[in-house]
Amino acid sequence: MSIDKVRLTRAYLSRVAEPPAPALAAFVDEVGPVKAAELVRAGRVPEAVEGQTSARRGEDRAEQDLRRMAELGGRLVVPEDDEWPEWPFNALTLAAANGLKCGLAPLALWVRGKANVAELAERAVAVVGSRDASGYGQHIATEFGYGLAEKGIVVVSGAAYGIDGCAHRGALAAEGSTIAVLACGVDVPYPAGHANLIARIPERGLVVSEYPPAHTPARHRFLTRNRLIAALGDGTVVVEAGRRSGAKNTAASTTALGRVLMAVPGPVTSASSTGCHELLRSGQAIAVSTVAEVVESTGRIGADLVESTRQSSTAIGPPNGDAVRVHEALGLTTGHSAEVIAVESGVALSTVRALLPEFEMAGLAERVDTGWKRSHVTAGCGDA
Amino acid sequence: MSIDKVRLTRAYLSRVAEPPAPALAAFVDEVGPVKAAELVRAGRVPEAVEGQTSARRGEDRAEQDLRRMAELGGRLVVPEDDEWPEWPFNALTLAAANGLKCGLAPLALWVRGKANVAELAERAVAVVGSRDASGYGQHIATEFGYGLAEKGIVVVSGAAYGIDGCAHRGALAAEGSTIAVLACGVDVPYPAGHANLIARIPERGLVVSEYPPAHTPARHRFLTRNRLIAALGDGTVVVEAGRRSGAKNTAASTTALGRVLMAVPGPVTSASSTGCHELLRSGQAIAVSTVAEVVESTGRIGADLVESTRQSSTAIGPPNGDAVRVHEALGLTTGHSAEVIAVESGVALSTVRALLPEFEMAGLAERVDTGWKRSHVTAGCGDA
């Protein structure tokens, strides 16, 4: 099967169902994308898939979409590509398998920008927050965007007004890379006031979306999109969030995916920081005041140690024994960070990161203040 | 033994050694205050006590001190008095027994103000922070002082410039009670700029100190004093603290005593909030943005429920079975608050609060996000 054929097929599939479409995703996994597309077109699919695809199955604009992308200097990245961010999206698949709403990897990713998606996602942090940001929040988002980019960390955000825009701009100002994940087609400059920003990002980074070209934004698409922002970062920093900010949705996805959630404190007299303080107070988020603390919290300090392991394992996929080794490396009484577990088990950090939430769902591990530990049930007391 | 004789003796003892004097405290516990004072005066004491008392053992100004206090409308409160804050100070004794530096109850408490010490300490929260407070910190300290007092909660602080002063003033503005714990004699108006404030506090609250009249403040006395601030509150709120603020010392005492430590977030651009953010980031403190959150964090919501139990138990002291009942009421897998444990065990909240840190030291209980639980060792897995 040629990659071009697969790409054309996935371009069709990416338009045929509104993400997230779990039944279609499962069907594609089961029979492969090409066969799945054939059967969807023919309407010969299981009922659940039919429900998700019947409305748009005749809408085959894959060739035009790919041509339009090429004109814009863009492309469609598919799971069969080397640059597919396999490990970042793995957590989504696992989360979906565990019934989490925020789960499910995209069927394909529409991309503008020359950078390799997987490479950019290797060392990335999401920086998100309110559109209606205060001067304080805008200042911090810009500083964090700049500071992270200066350290070679890619800034992932949603290109919205307020915090998102400041984070992207900060990264660009430091001549760093940034990824904007849109809730519409990557050829749709939304919000309009950020058309220039969105046009600039592909020069040094990526504008990505699971929505096909010309797709317009919609309320539910922002929520659906947020899981990709959370998945592409090693962690998420909420700079400012009001009580009802959409950033809290990204925060929830971050936690559900087993990523590090961070929140920036602010004046308690500011409604723009209420959401951040709620996340801190509930213990969901770690407080971060500086870029150095973000780096420390996302555990990138020991990253170089496990870099070589990660590379080889990414290439060949995890051997069967990985899960056992990772589980054995879990602390019995105190939690270990994913980095420590990776070093101790010799299993790639990305694999460790993907396995930990799976263990959690299975009741084999739990998150504590200091990282991950075995659940007591499995710590030798199960039969006591 | 008449209470007057005991009081005179403890007045002598409170001047004879520089607190904290663990050897002297243990000696007083062993032989009683009157006998201890006799032996100290005669120099017939164990070597450790001799080291703590030899320098000042001839300095007997007990009668003058008590007279001076009476002139000021003050008094010396001793452990033999009904108004001795037995349970708040119990945690200090336990901490000392466990080798914690911040431990050790005072030998006596010099007091100005008509209120009953034990009654005021029944429902109190410490509000502390930097002397060099920002406008933001001063605003919050005043608001918290006012808001807590409005809810009938006594505000404990150190009468220093900055946060302390604002907290006291806020409480007074709400016509509530406040306790100022000084690092000098209660007749010494320190800091000088707070002479009026310190003179006003006894009208509605208390100015207290373990240092005898005319004792001047000294650097180490502030640190020694801080443990009493922590002990007199159900919890401590750090409103603002720089990286090297003395408030961090009070914070450490609070945690060591098993009290709730809270910190107010602030702008990360403000050096005055750095200490608060460190406490939040390390997980030592819970974030509090409002007075309601302080009340919630200190678990006062269910306080009325256990009030009657507390009263009776305070009067008769804990029966031997209390420790067993409290331990049985601990959660096996999830943590319970001290309030819940008190209700479930039928043991007075104060006793529960005093026992929990003791259990922790003995490895019988541990603190988790949600409160206290049994340590795994004792949860049925010990022999597995």
Chai-1 contact restraints between the chains, C-beta under 6 A:
chainA,res_idxA,chainB,res_idxB,connection_type,confidence,min_distance_angstrom,max_distance_angstrom,comment,restraint_id
A,V264,B,V268,contact,1.0,0.0,6.0,A-B,restraint_1
A,P265,B,P265,contact,1.0,0.0,6.0,A-B,restraint_2
A,P265,B,V268,contact,1.0,0.0,6.0,A-B,restraint_3
A,P265,B,H277,contact,1.0,0.0,6.0,A-B,restraint_4
A,G266,B,P267,contact,1.0,0.0,6.0,A-B,restraint_5
A,P267,B,P267,contact,1.0,0.0,6.0,A-B,restraint_6
A,V268,B,V264,contact,1.0,0.0,6.0,A-B,restraint_7
A,V268,B,P265,contact,1.0,0.0,6.0,A-B,restraint_8
A,V268,B,S289,contact,1.0,0.0,6.0,A-B,restraint_9
A,H277,B,P265,contact,1.0,0.0,6.0,A-B,restraint_10
A,H277,B,A287,contact,1.0,0.0,6.0,A-B,restraint_11
A,H277,B,S289,contact,1.0,0.0,6.0,A-B,restraint_12
A,L280,B,L280,contact,1.0,0.0,6.0,A-B,restraint_13
A,L280,B,A287,contact,1.0,0.0,6.0,A-B,restraint_14
A,R281,B,A287,contact,1.0,0.0,6.0,A-B,restraint_15
A,G283,B,D369,contact,1.0,0.0,6.0,A-B,restraint_16
A,A287,B,H277,contact,1.0,0.0,6.0,A-B,restraint_17
A,A287,B,L280,contact,1.0,0.0,6.0,A-B,restraint_18
A,A287,B,R281,contact,1.0,0.0,6.0,A-B,restraint_19
A,S289,B,V268,contact,1.0,0.0,6.0,A-B,restraint_20
A,S289,B,H277,contact,1.0,0.0,6.0,A-B,restraint_21
A,D369,B,G283,contact,1.0,0.0,6.0,A-B,restraint_22
A,H376,B,H376,contact,1.0,0.0,6.0,A-B,restraint_23
A,G380,B,A384,contact,1.0,0.0,6.0,A-B,restraint_24
A,C381,B,C381,contact,1.0,0.0,6.0,A-B,restraint_25
A,C381,B,A384,contact,1.0,0.0,6.0,A-B,restraint_26
A,A384,B,G380,contact,1.0,0.0,6.0,A-B,restraint_27
A,A384,B,C381,contact,1.0,0.0,6.0,A-B,restraint_28
A,A384,B,A384,contact,1.0,0.0,6.0,A-B,restraint_29
